[in-house]
């Protein structure tokens, strides 16, 4: 059965067999490469290059991280609510890098 794309905020994600989530969860997080508008890919490319993120691109990455953290499996003592509350404080590429490192420590790899 083919699943329909899912709209979350400004982003639209297709379900892809190329990016399966490795853990059984009710709603798996979407991976940035399955976003269909192309806007998220452009924002992530800026982030990967270490370039400054204009406000619109920063907001797209925040939206992406929010859905990923809401749905991802975390290690035992990780506090999902705390991670979610910190997303709005992300203001720069460096902030996102540090945040992604902290997420990796609890088993979340959004990039």
Protein Blocks (a to p, Z undefined) as FASTA:
>chain_A
ZZddddehjbccdddfklccfbdcfbacddfklpfnlmmmmmmmmmmnopacdfklmmmm
mmmmmmmmmmmccdfklcfklmmmmmmmpcbfklmmmmmmmmmmnopafZZ
